[in-house]
Amino acid sequence: MPIQLTEEQEAFRETAARFAREKLAPGYQERATEHQLDRDLVREMGSLGLIGPDLPEQLGGMGESSVTAGLMIEQIAYADFNISYVQLLASLMGGMIGKHASPEIALEWVPKVIAGEKVIGLCLTEPRAGSDPANLQLRGVKSGNGWRLTGEKTSMSFSDQADAAVVFAPRHPFPT
């Protein structure tokens, strides 16, 4: 079933497509071989509203739909697949932090992610569970005013470049 985009969605898509064509495509291969995020490009994307448009307005987003965010991610991915993952993780991690973190943490981090100033990694994948959050072996144990993690992860998105991470680790012992 074809989707009819709104004029606003078309405008968002065109902004993303223009940025991708003019800013991302020309240097894609060089950036891909360097294995580094170009933080200046990420901040520029943020200043154009290309990161986290589906996140709540009170956290710096535009409160747009996931479809709108997806349209923008798709356009960026045409020119630089790696940079498009910044957008995808911003929506995913920003949404989780906005919903599950304390208001102070959400207000500290989510606007910076949307602005392209910070990148939050995703730490989910495990040796025996893969990326299945229902079968995680890593556990979090309350320790003082923090958490002690026991177990292991096999990968983390942006592990060597993230400013912070959301680590999936069920509480142990499980709350009753």
N, C-alpha and C positions, 0 to 999 in steps of 0.2 A: 504494500500500500504506500503510495507516494506521500511524502510529508510536504505540506505547504509551509514554507518559512515566512516569518513575519518580515516586514521591512527592517526592523531593528536587528533581527538575526542575520539578514543579508548584509547589513552594514557591518556587524561584528565580523562576519566571515570575510568580507572584503578587506577590512583593516588587517586581519590576521594574514590573509593571502598576500597583501602588499608588503607587509613586514617580512614575510617568509621569502618572497621574491627578491626584495631589495637588500635585505640585511643578512638573511640566513643562507640562502642558496649559494651566493658567491664564495663563502669561506667554509662550506660544509666539510669538504674532504680534509682540509687542513685541521679543522677542529676535531674531526673524527680520529685522525691519527695521533693527536696530542693527548687524547683521553682526559681532557679537562673541560669543565664547563666554562664558557666565556661569561663571567659574572656581569660584565658590562652589558652584554646582549640580554641577559636575564633581567637585569634592572630596567633596561629599555622596554622589554616586553611588559614588565610590571607597570611602568609609567603609562603605557598605552592601554591598560586594562585587559591585557591578554592572559593574565594569570588569575585563576580562581574567580571568574565572573559568577560562578554559581554559589559562591560562599555568601553568608549573610551580610547585609549592609552594615550592621552594627560591628562587624569585624573587619570592615574595609572592602568587602566584596560588593557586587552589584545585585545580588539576589536573583540572578538570571537562572534559567533552567539548565539542567544537565545537557539537554540537546544543544543549547547555545554554546556551552563549554566544549562539548564534543565537536561541534562545527569548527571552533577556533583551534582546538588541538589537531584536528585533521589537516587544516591548512598549514599549520606550522610543521607537521610531520612530513608533508610533501617536500619541504626544503631541508629539514634537519630532524630526523627521527629522534635523536638523542635529546635535543632541546624540548621536543614535545612531551617527553617524559617528565620534565620539570612541571609542565602544566598539569599533567595527569596526577602526579603525586601531590601537587599543591591542592588540588580539589579534594583528593582522597584524604590526605593527612590533615588539611585545614578543616575539613568536615568533621573528622574524628575528634580533633582537638577542640573544635568549637562545641561539640556535643558532649564530650566526656571529660575534658580537663576542667580545672577550676577556671572561673571567669578571669582571674588574674593571669594565668598562663595563656589562655586563649587570646586575651587582649594584648599580651606581650608578643606572642609569636605569629598569630595568623595575619595581622596587617603587614608584618615584615615579609612574610611569604608571598602575599599578594603583590606587594611592591617589588618583589624580585630581590630583596635584600638578604633573605635567608632561604635555605633549602633544608627541608626535613626529609630524612631518609625513612624507608620502610624496612623494618627488621622482622621478617615473618618466617622465611624458609628454614626448614630443619632437615637433618639427615634422613630421618625415618618418616617424617610427616609431610615433607615437601612444603607447599604453601597452603596447607590445610589447617586453618585455625581451630578446627574441632579436634585435632589430634596432636596438639603441641606437647612436647616433652619438657621444654624449658619452663622453669617455674620461678615465680617471684616470691620472695619471702621478706616480709616487713622487717627492717633492721634499723633501729634508731629512727631518724626522720627520713629515711630513704628505703631502698629496696636492694636485696642481694639476689642476684640471678644465679640459678644453678641449671646447667645444661648447656646446649650449644646451638648456634645458628650456622647455616652453611653459606648464607649470602645476605647482603643488605643493599638495597637500592641506594646509590650515591654514597656508599660506605666511606670512601676516601675523600669526599667533598661536602658531605652534609654538615650543617651547623648543629643539628640535633637529630634525634631519631624517635620514632614511635616503635617501641619494642613489644611484640606480642608475647606475653608470658602470663599465664593464668596464676592467680594467687594461690599460695600453698601455705597452710592447709586451706582448702576451699571454704569460703564462708558458708555458714549454715543458715 
